[in-house]
Amino acid sequence: MDRAGLDAAMDAGIPIGGFCPKGRLAEDGTIPEIYPLEELESQESHCRTEKNVLDSDGTLILNKGEITHGTRLTLDFTIQYCKPSLIVQLDEDPIDPVHVIRWIKGQYINTLNIAGPRESKSSEGIYKDAYSYLEKVFNTLKED
């Protein structure tokens, strides 16, 4: 899911960044160098999750089904650190991207963390659905 956020932002010309585990570890291998992510000292994904929540102004969670595993941890960190979060359920009728833009602006979010379940932990096609949704959000943001 993080990759969908990075790809959609890069394709829209929006600067990207964030943190990744030591060794640039991901479930599908090594995170390619095209993503300018800062490696942490730990290989534990929960450390990356916490750091991305802490260093952002708010978190947009794109999800399908029940919120579980790392996505639940992300939401818990937003609550623990009193950071704004917005959940978009992609398997339902997702909220209008304009609502996301209003939320970003209303919460004064300059650095947005985008999170959600891994493809292997969610319904098939979450990357494609998340990318498509974020493409609409970013295009709306550029028009605004």
QUILIN-V38546 format. One record per residue. N is the residue number from 1. RES is the residue in one letter. OMEGA is omega in whole degrees, 0 to 359 (none if undefined). Layout:
{{N/RES/OMEGA} {N/RES/OMEGA}}
This chain:
{{1/M/179} {2/D/183} {3/R/177} {4/A/178} {5/G/179} {6/L/182} {7/D/181} {8/A/179} {9/A/179} {10/M/181} {11/D/179} {12/A/180} {13/G/179} {14/I/179} {15/P/180} {16/I/177} {17/G/179} {18/G/187} {19/F/178} {20/C/178} {21/P/176} {22/K/182} {23/G/180} {24/R/184} {25/L/174} {26/A/183} {27/E/180} {28/D/179} {29/G/182} {30/T/178} {31/I/182} {32/P/182} {33/E/179} {34/I/178} {35/Y/184} {36/P/181} {37/L/179} {38/E/179} {39/E/175} {40/L/178} {41/E/184} {42/S/174} {43/Q/183} {44/E/183} {45/S/180} {46/H/177} {47/C/177} {48/R/180} {49/T/180} {50/E/182} {51/K/179} {52/N/176} {53/V/183} {54/L/186} {55/D/176} {56/S/178} {57/D/180} {58/G/184} {59/T/173} {60/L/180} {61/I/176} {62/L/190} {63/N/170} {64/K/178} {65/G/181} {66/E/177} {67/I/184} {68/T/172} {69/H/183} {70/G/178} {71/T/176} {72/R/179} {73/L/177} {74/T/179} {75/L/178} {76/D/178} {77/F/179} {78/T/178} {79/I/181} {80/Q/184} {81/Y/178} {82/C/178} {83/K/178} {84/P/175} {85/S/177} {86/L/180} {87/I/175} {88/V/178} {89/Q/184} {90/L/181} {91/D/175} {92/E/175} {93/D/186} {94/P/179} {95/I/180} {96/D/178} {97/P/178} {98/V/178} {99/H/178} {100/V/179} {101/I/178} {102/R/179} {103/W/179} {104/I/181} {105/K/181} {106/G/179} {107/Q/180} {108/Y/182} {109/I/174} {110/N/178} {111/T/184} {112/L/173} {113/N/177} {114/I/186} {115/A/177} {116/G/184} {117/P/173} {118/R/178} {119/E/182} {120/S/182} {121/K/186} {122/S/174} {123/S/179} {124/E/176} {125/G/182} {126/I/177} {127/Y/182} {128/K/180} {129/D/180} {130/A/179} {131/Y/181} {132/S/179} {133/Y/181} {134/L/176} {135/E/178} {136/K/179} {137/V/184} {138/F/177} {139/N/176} {140/T/180} {141/L/179} {142/K/180} {143/E/186} {144/D/none}}
